[in-house]
Every structure is written in structure tokens, then in C-alpha cells.
Amino acid sequence: MILNARLQTEQSPADSLPILLIHGLFGSLDNLGVLARGLKDVRNHGLSPRSDEMNYAVMAQDMVETLDAHGIDRVAVIGHSMGGKIA
């Protein structure tokens, strides 16, 4: 599943390692304010697609698919609450 995303890139040198921020349960990419500009809403949250299947393994796979869709190979991952379990 490709998730709702906002990418913040203009302030970073091209060779910088991207940071993936993952919000907590019932959150969305808006929860962390300015830090959340590149955050993806996990499935069934915010503007991401809805699904009957929801567990940490499929949510982690969603992150991989979303990063792949944006051509991002490597990231540093920071997760808040449920986002930490996904990470």
C-alpha cells in the first residue's frame, strides 16, 4: 500500500540520509508539526488508504513500498509510540 506522504527535501543536501518519521496510533503526519513534513500516514490513519488488514508486519511493508515509490533506498527511522513498533 502506498501511503499518504509529504516529502521535505529543499533544505537538505542531495547526499543527506533521509529521515522517516512514523506517527503513533490514531495520529497523522500533522501531529509532529514542522518535523512531520516528510511523514507518511500509516494505513487507516490520516489521508492514507483504508484496509481491513492492519498489523505491524503489513504496516512495515507499507513503509518499504512507499519509500520504493519515492525512489528512496535508505533512511534513518524514528517512530513515535505505535510508529516505534512499526520501525
C-alpha positions in Angstrom: 0.0 0.0 0.0 1.4 3.4 -0.9 0.8 5.8 1.9 -0.1 9.5 2.1 3.2 11.3 2.3 4.8 14.8 2.3 8.5 15.0 1.5 10.6 17.8 2.7 13.8 18.0 0.6 14.7 21.5 -0.3 16.6 22.1 3.0 18.9 19.1 2.7 22.0 18.5 0.7 21.4 15.9 -2.1 23.7 13.3 -0.3 21.9 13.5 3.0 20.4 10.4 4.6 16.6 10.9 4.7 14.8 10.6 8.0 11.5 8.7 8.1 9.2 9.7 10.9 6.4 7.3 11.8 3.5 8.7 13.9 1.7 6.9 16.7 -1.7 5.2 16.9 -4.6 7.4 15.8 -2.1 10.1 14.7 -1.3 11.6 11.3 1.5 13.4 9.6 0.3 16.6 11.1 0.9 15.5 14.7 4.6 16.4 14.8 4.3 19.9 13.3 7.3 21.0 11.4 9.1 17.7 12.0 6.3 15.8 10.2 6.6 17.4 6.8 8.1 14.2 5.4 6.0 11.8 7.5 3.7 9.2 6.0 0.3 8.5 7.4 0.1 4.8 8.2 -2.7 2.7 6.8 -6.2 3.6 8.3 -4.8 6.9 9.6 -5.0 10.4 8.2 -5.1 10.5 4.4 -3.7 7.1 3.7 -5.8 4.3 2.2 -8.1 2.2 4.4 -7.7 -1.6 4.8 -9.2 -4.4 6.9 -5.7 -5.8 7.3 -3.7 -4.0 10.0 -0.8 -5.4 11.8 2.8 -4.3 12.4 4.3 -6.5 9.6 2.0 -5.1 6.9 2.5 -1.6 8.2 6.2 -2.0 8.0 5.8 -3.4 4.4 3.8 -0.3 3.6 6.8 1.9 4.6 9.0 -0.1 2.3 6.6 0.2 -0.6 6.1 3.9 0.0 9.8 4.6 0.1 10.3 2.5 -3.0 7.6 4.5 -4.8 9.6 7.7 -4.0 12.9 6.2 -5.1 14.3 6.2 -1.5 16.7 3.3 -0.8 18.0 4.1 2.7 16.6 6.1 5.6 17.1 6.7 9.3 13.9 5.7 11.1 12.2 7.4 14.0 8.9 6.1 15.3 6.6 7.6 18.0 4.6 5.1 20.1 3.0 2.7 17.6 5.4 4.1 15.0 8.3 2.7 17.0 6.8 -0.8 16.8 6.4 -0.4 13.0 10.1 0.8 12.8 
